[in-house]
Amino acid sequence: MKLVILAVGKGKNSREHELATSYIKRLPEGGEIQEIDSKLPPGPKRQKDETRLLLQLVPDNAILVCLDPLGKDISSELLASKIGIWREEGQKAVFFAIGGADGHNREIHKQADLLMSFGSAIWPHMLFRAMLAEQLYRASAILSGHPYHRGN
């Protein structure tokens, strides 16, 4: 099952992007980072446009995980379990949406299968991409029994 990070903004020339890409490339079933960029000025219209652009990338009946500080803070093991369940259900891909500077429009929350956070802290966008990519790799390691993840 392919794991896809959908991210607002361009960041292909940063060290954090290189780090995120290095984790994505390690995923045994494949993964990718897709970037979108709204041309509108910051504010509610831009946020709505970003939501529209993100949702256009998610195929019908695909799993959508929305990353947002309002979401549920889940452990690496629980994320791996959810990914494993979706894989067993025959899902072809899971899409993880990271919002822009203004966060997500509530419309994407309504469409998400899971609203997830990495705690209440706000993280730099490019660093968060790398952290998410690492967690996706960690989830695949947990599911395969690879020693990369050593639980307590």
C-alpha positions in Angstrom: 0.0 0.0 0.0 1.4 3.3 -1.1 1.8 6.1 1.5 1.5 9.6 0.1 2.3 12.9 1.9 0.2 15.8 0.4 1.9 19.1 1.4 1.0 22.7 1.0 4.0 24.7 -0.3 7.2 24.1 -2.2 10.3 22.9 -0.4 12.3 20.8 -2.8 15.6 22.7 -2.2 15.8 22.2 1.6 17.7 19.8 3.8 14.4 18.8 5.5 13.0 17.8 2.1 16.0 15.6 1.5 15.5 14.0 4.9 11.8 13.5 4.2 12.5 12.0 0.8 15.1 9.7 2.2 12.5 8.1 4.5 9.8 8.0 1.8 12.2 6.1 -0.5 12.7 3.4 2.2 9.0 2.5 2.2 8.8 -1.1 1.0 5.5 -0.6 -0.9 6.3 2.9 -2.2 5.5 6.4 -1.2 5.8 10.0 -2.4 5.5 13.6 -1.5 3.1 15.7 -3.6 3.2 19.4 -3.2 0.5 22.0 -4.0 0.7 25.7 -4.0 -2.1 28.3 -4.0 -1.5 31.6 -5.8 -3.9 33.4 -3.6 -2.8 35.8 -0.8 -2.9 34.5 2.8 -6.3 34.3 4.5 -9.5 32.3 4.4 -9.8 32.2 0.5 -6.3 30.8 0.3 -7.0 28.2 3.0 -10.2 27.2 1.1 -8.2 27.0 -2.2 -5.5 24.8 -0.6 -8.2 22.5 0.7 -9.7 22.2 -2.8 -6.2 21.5 -4.3 -5.4 18.9 -1.7 -8.7 17.1 -2.0 -8.3 16.9 -5.8 -5.3 14.7 -5.3 -7.1 12.2 -3.2 -8.9 9.5 -5.3 -12.5 8.5 -4.5 -12.7 6.0 -1.7 -9.1 6.5 -0.7 -8.1 6.9 3.0 -7.4 10.5 3.9 -5.5 11.4 7.1 -5.5 15.1 8.0 -2.6 16.3 10.1 -3.8 19.1 12.4 -3.1 20.3 15.9 -6.8 19.7 16.6 -6.4 16.0 15.8 -5.8 13.0 18.0 -2.2 12.6 19.2 -1.5 8.9 18.4 1.5 6.7 19.1 3.7 5.2 16.4 2.3 1.8 17.3 -1.3 3.0 16.8 -0.4 4.6 13.5 1.2 1.4 12.4 -1.9 -0.6 13.5 -4.3 1.8 11.5 -2.1 1.5 8.4 -2.1 -2.3 8.8 -5.9 -2.4 9.1 -6.3 -0.2 6.0 -3.8 -2.5 4.1 -5.8 -5.6 5.2 -9.0 -3.9 4.0 -7.4 -3.7 0.5 -6.7 0.0 0.4 -4.3 0.9 -2.4 -3.0 4.2 -0.8 -3.3 6.4 2.3 -3.0 10.2 1.8 -1.6 12.3 4.6 -2.5 16.0 4.2 -0.3 18.7 5.8 -1.9 22.2 5.6 -0.2 25.6 5.0 0.6 28.4 7.3 -3.1 29.1 8.1 -3.8 25.4 8.7 -6.6 23.4 7.2 -10.0 24.5 6.2 -12.7 22.7 8.2 -14.0 21.1 5.0 -11.0 18.8 4.8 -11.6 17.8 8.5 -15.1 16.6 7.4 -13.6 14.5 4.6 -10.8 12.9 6.6 -10.9 9.3 7.8 -8.6 10.3 10.6 -7.7 13.7 12.1 -4.2 13.3 13.6 -1.7 15.5 15.4 1.9 15.3 16.6 0.9 17.0 19.9 -0.3 20.5 20.5 3.0 22.1 19.4 3.2 23.9 16.0 6.2 22.6 14.0 8.1 24.2 11.1 6.4 23.0 8.0 9.4 21.3 6.3 10.5 19.7 9.6 7.0 18.4 10.1 7.2 16.7 6.6 10.4 15.0 7.6 8.9 13.9 11.0 5.8 12.5 9.2 7.9 10.7 6.6 9.9 9.1 9.5 6.8 8.0 11.3 5.5 6.4 8.1 8.8 4.5 7.7 8.6 3.6 11.4 5.1 2.3 10.9 6.2 0.1 8.0 9.1 -1.2 10.2 6.7 -2.0 13.0 4.4 -3.9 10.6 7.2 -5.9 9.1 8.9 -6.7 12.5 12.0 -4.8 11.4 14.3 -3.8 14.3 14.3 -0.1 13.4 11.5 0.4 15.9 12.2 -0.9 19.4 9.3 -0.4 21.6 9.5 -0.2 25.4 
